[in-house]
C-alpha cells in the first residue's frame, strides 16, 4: 500500500493538468494499492480533483477528502516506502512524476 498526496504548485498552474494526468498515468501503471488524500483548497485544486475522477472507481485507489493527523501517521508507518519512494533529484523540491519503483 502506498500513499499519494498531490498539492497544486500555485506558480505553475498552467502545467498542472498535464502534470497530474501524467502522474495518475504513472500510478495506474504501478501494481500497488493507493490511499489518495485530497489536496488543500488552493488555486488548482479543482484540476486535481477532476483528474481524480479517473481513479475513483478503480479498486486499487481509495480516495479520502481528509484524514486526522494521528491516522495519517499510522498510515505512513504502515506504508511500503521500500517499494515506492519519491526521489528528490533536484536537490530541493521533488518534481511531479518523480515516482520510482525499487526492489
DRENNUKE-667345 format. One line per field, with one value per residue: x, y, z of N, C-alpha, C in turn; residue in one letter. Coordinates in steps of 0.02 Angstrom, whole numbers. Example, Ala and Ser with C-alpha at 12.3 -4.5 7.8 and 13.67 -1.06 7.14 Angstrom:
# residues 2
n_u c(660,642)
n_v c(-284,-112)
n_w c(390,354)
ca_u c(615,684)
ca_v c(-225,-53)
ca_w c(390,357)
c_u c(660,645)
c_v c(-165,2)
c_w c(390,394)
residu c(a,s)
# end
This chain:
# residues 103
n_u c(42,24,43,-33,-19,-56,-22,-68,49,55,120,137,21,-21,37,-19,-130,-77,29,-34,-114,-16,49,-52,-69,54,40,-67,-5,76,87,16,-81,-167,-187,-267,-257,-349,-302,-250,-361,-323,-282,-303,-339,-462,-431,-350,-440,-533,-453,-438,-558,-542,-489,-575,-664,-583,-529,-403,-374,-406,-495,-486,-558,-502,-397,-372,-233,-168,-211,-156,-20,-11,-49,57,163,135,142,228,375,493,459,401,460,487,592,712,780,817,880,812,647,547,507,355,297,413,418,475,498,563,660)
n_v c(-58,110,288,429,597,751,914,1073,1174,1335,1430,1370,1342,1332,1217,1117,1027,943,886,821,729,652,601,524,429,363,312,223,129,63,-82,-71,-37,112,242,387,554,701,861,1019,1160,1254,1370,1284,1163,1110,1063,954,873,846,765,657,594,497,388,355,247,140,-6,-12,109,214,349,490,630,696,670,626,684,594,471,479,471,338,271,311,251,117,107,62,109,56,2,100,257,432,513,637,720,846,916,1004,1038,897,838,836,675,607,472,319,148,26,-121)
n_w c(0,-39,-15,-84,-111,-179,-208,-277,-366,-350,-426,-545,-619,-751,-799,-727,-759,-859,-786,-675,-742,-807,-695,-633,-734,-719,-588,-606,-683,-595,-492,-367,-219,-175,-56,-74,-40,-35,-104,-24,-11,-123,-257,-408,-357,-401,-528,-498,-425,-525,-607,-521,-536,-633,-566,-464,-464,-471,-396,-336,-285,-152,-114,-10,67,176,322,489,583,669,618,492,523,569,453,370,436,409,273,120,103,50,-70,-150,-179,-163,-262,-242,-351,-380,-283,-208,-198,-242,-407,-505,-541,-505,-463,-414,-436,-330,-293)
ca_u c(0,62,5,-24,-44,-32,-45,-50,102,17,158,141,-47,-28,63,-49,-171,-32,68,-75,-133,43,62,-102,-50,109,14,-107,40,108,47,9,-142,-152,-231,-260,-285,-363,-257,-276,-405,-283,-293,-281,-366,-515,-399,-328,-499,-560,-410,-452,-618,-519,-471,-621,-697,-531,-524,-336,-367,-455,-491,-510,-555,-457,-380,-345,-161,-148,-223,-107,44,-17,-47,125,204,120,151,287,422,546,434,389,488,491,662,723,839,831,916,764,582,540,470,298,315,474,400,520,489,625,650)
ca_v c(0,172,349,480,664,796,982,1115,1224,1393,1469,1330,1317,1317,1150,1072,974,895,851,775,674,609,567,472,376,326,274,168,78,27,-136,-56,-5,179,286,453,606,761,918,1077,1201,1307,1376,1224,1102,1084,1025,890,833,821,709,601,558,439,331,347,181,89,-35,-5,177,235,422,518,703,718,618,652,679,532,416,485,445,265,251,322,199,52,108,24,155,22,-15,162,314,493,532,708,727,916,946,1044,1005,844,857,792,615,577,412,267,83,-4,-189)
ca_w c(0,-44,-3,-136,-95,-231,-197,-333,-360,-373,-475,-607,-633,-823,-811,-679,-789,-891,-735,-636,-787,-815,-632,-624,-781,-688,-531,-632,-711,-541,-464,-295,-195,-152,-19,-106,3,-73,-91,10,-52,-152,-329,-444,-326,-443,-583,-469,-409,-589,-628,-476,-561,-672,-523,-408,-466,-475,-329,-308,-260,-101,-109,53,67,228,369,552,583,703,571,439,548,569,383,347,468,380,201,99,72,13,-137,-187,-145,-202,-269,-245,-395,-395,-228,-170,-201,-292,-467,-518,-578,-482,-427,-437,-405,-309,-268)
c_u c(45,15,20,-59,-14,-63,-25,7,72,54,163,73,-57,-7,26,-87,-126,6,27,-98,-75,56,11,-90,4,84,-27,-63,75,61,42,-60,-123,-207,-216,-294,-291,-313,-291,-319,-368,-303,-264,-310,-420,-487,-378,-388,-533,-519,-422,-515,-599,-508,-521,-656,-647,-521,-454,-325,-424,-446,-523,-504,-507,-443,-352,-270,-136,-156,-172,-39,44,-13,24,172,196,125,216,338,478,524,424,418,489,564,667,788,857,871,872,698,584,500,410,321,380,461,441,504,557,613,652)
c_v c(62,231,397,544,711,864,1025,1162,1287,1436,1432,1303,1299,1245,1096,1014,921,854,802,717,626,569,512,414,332,284,214,112,37,-26,-128,-30,62,207,356,504,671,816,972,1117,1264,1316,1314,1160,1070,1042,956,845,806,762,647,563,495,377,316,279,124,61,-30,64,192,310,447,594,730,660,652,638,615,472,418,457,368,239,256,268,131,51,72,69,120,3,47,219,373,514,608,719,800,950,991,1008,950,870,811,732,582,515,355,203,54,-74,-190)
c_w c(0,-33,-59,-115,-147,-220,-257,-316,-391,-424,-542,-627,-706,-839,-771,-711,-821,-838,-695,-679,-797,-752,-619,-673,-749,-629,-554,-659,-657,-513,-388,-281,-166,-108,-47,-61,-38,-56,-48,-38,-76,-225,-364,-416,-369,-500,-557,-454,-472,-614,-585,-498,-600,-628,-469,-407,-472,-405,-297,-277,-211,-92,-45,51,119,275,432,553,615,657,514,461,549,498,355,374,434,304,184,64,34,-57,-180,-147,-192,-203,-277,-285,-407,-340,-186,-169,-254,-351,-475,-560,-557,-439,-456,-400,-389,-285,-192)
residu c(x,x,x,x,x,x,x,x,x,x,x,x,x,x,x,x,x,x,x,x,x,x,x,x,x,x,x,x,x,x,x,x,x,x,x,x,x,x,x,x,x,x,x,x,x,x,x,x,x,x,x,x,x,x,x,x,x,x,x,x,x,x,x,x,x,x,x,x,x,x,x,x,x,x,x,x,x,x,x,x,x,x,x,x,x,x,x,x,x,x,x,x,x,x,x,x,x,x,x,x,x,x,x)
# end
